[in-house]
Amino acid sequence: MRVVHHSNFVRWLEVARIRWLSEHHRPYPEYLAAGRHFAVIRVEVDYRLPVAFDEEVTVTVWPEWVRGATLRMVYRLETPRGLVAAAATDHAMVDDEGRPRRIPREEREALRKLCGASG
């Protein structure tokens, strides 16, 4: 079909989210070293336009909200032609055994300050 398979959009979301955390909050390996992970519990993608194999896609991501143990990241995926998708992922903080854990207060507050800050 000469277009990128829809599953690749979810991969792009993950790469963008991990990069955003590293640039705006803390590198993801620091979460791992502390035995904390952001497990994906929901993915929403609203596909607007197909993406050709050779097109460059820019993903903009930011946190929409942060709660005690969960957060939501929202995304805009664009090419020079315009918006190709809008997306959101919900995450629960879990420990190394996969048990839900609260996001530590200082991290939660730091992330809340970044809500709505696209970049």
C-alpha positions as CSV (number, residue, x, y, z in Angstrom):
1,M,0.0,0.0,0.0
2,R,3.1,2.3,0.1
3,V,2.2,3.6,3.5
4,V,3.6,3.0,7.0
5,H,1.8,0.2,8.9
6,H,-0.5,1.6,11.7
7,S,1.4,-0.3,14.4
8,N,4.5,1.8,13.8
9,F,2.6,4.9,15.2
10,V,2.6,3.2,18.6
11,R,6.4,2.6,18.4
12,W,6.9,6.3,17.6
13,L,4.8,7.3,20.6
14,E,7.1,5.2,22.9
15,V,10.3,6.7,21.4
16,A,8.9,10.2,21.8
17,R,7.7,9.6,25.4
18,I,11.1,8.2,26.5
19,R,12.9,11.1,24.8
20,W,10.6,13.6,26.4
21,L,11.1,12.2,29.9
22,S,14.9,12.3,29.4
23,E,14.8,15.9,28.1
24,H,12.2,17.4,30.5
25,H,12.1,15.2,33.6
26,R,14.6,12.4,34.1
27,P,16.2,9.7,31.9
28,Y,14.1,6.6,31.9
29,P,17.1,4.4,33.0
30,E,16.9,6.3,36.4
31,Y,13.3,5.0,36.8
32,L,14.5,1.5,36.0
33,A,17.4,1.7,38.5
34,A,14.8,2.7,41.2
35,G,12.7,-0.3,40.3
36,R,9.9,1.9,38.8
37,H,8.3,1.6,35.4
38,F,5.5,3.4,33.6
39,A,3.4,0.5,32.2
40,V,1.1,1.4,29.3
41,I,-2.5,0.8,30.3
42,R,-4.3,2.5,27.4
43,V,-3.4,3.6,23.9
44,E,-5.6,5.9,21.7
45,V,-4.6,6.8,18.2
46,D,-6.8,8.9,15.9
47,Y,-5.3,8.4,12.4
48,R,-6.0,11.4,10.2
49,L,-3.7,10.8,7.1
50,P,-1.6,7.9,5.9
51,V,2.2,8.3,6.1
52,A,4.3,7.3,3.1
53,F,7.4,5.2,3.8
54,D,9.8,8.1,3.0
55,E,8.0,10.8,4.9
56,E,9.5,12.4,8.0
57,V,7.2,12.4,11.0
58,T,7.6,14.9,13.8
59,V,6.1,13.8,17.2
60,T,5.3,16.4,19.8
61,V,4.5,15.0,23.3
62,W,3.5,16.4,26.7
63,P,1.8,15.2,29.9
64,E,-1.9,16.0,30.0
65,W,-2.4,15.0,33.6
66,V,-0.7,13.3,36.5
67,R,-2.4,11.5,39.4
68,G,-1.3,9.4,42.3
69,A,0.0,6.4,40.4
70,T,-1.0,7.3,36.8
71,L,-0.3,9.8,34.1
72,R,-1.5,10.6,30.5
73,M,0.7,11.7,27.7
74,V,-0.7,13.2,24.6
75,Y,0.9,13.4,21.1
76,R,0.7,15.2,17.8
77,L,2.2,13.4,14.8
78,E,2.8,15.7,11.8
79,T,4.5,15.7,8.4
80,P,5.0,18.7,6.2
81,R,1.5,17.9,4.9
82,G,0.0,18.5,8.3
83,L,-1.4,16.5,11.2
84,V,-1.4,12.8,10.5
85,A,-2.4,11.5,13.9
86,A,-3.4,12.6,17.4
87,A,-2.8,10.1,20.2
88,A,-2.7,9.6,24.0
89,T,-1.3,6.9,26.2
90,D,-2.2,6.3,29.9
91,H,0.5,4.8,32.2
92,A,0.5,3.3,35.6
93,M,3.6,3.3,37.7
94,V,4.6,-0.2,38.7
95,D,7.5,-1.8,40.6
96,D,9.8,-4.5,39.2
97,E,7.1,-7.2,40.0
98,G,4.4,-5.2,38.2
99,R,2.6,-4.1,41.3
100,P,1.1,-0.6,41.1
101,R,3.0,2.1,43.0
102,R,2.4,5.7,43.7
103,I,4.5,8.2,41.7
104,P,6.7,9.7,44.4
105,R,5.3,13.1,45.5
106,E,8.3,15.2,44.2
107,E,8.2,13.5,40.8
108,R,4.5,13.8,40.6
109,E,4.6,17.6,41.3
110,A,7.5,18.1,38.9
111,L,5.5,16.3,36.1
112,R,2.3,18.2,37.0
113,K,4.2,21.5,36.4
114,L,4.9,20.2,32.9
115,C,1.3,19.4,32.0
116,G,0.2,21.1,28.9
117,A,3.8,22.1,28.0
118,S,4.3,20.7,24.5
119,G,7.8,20.1,23.3
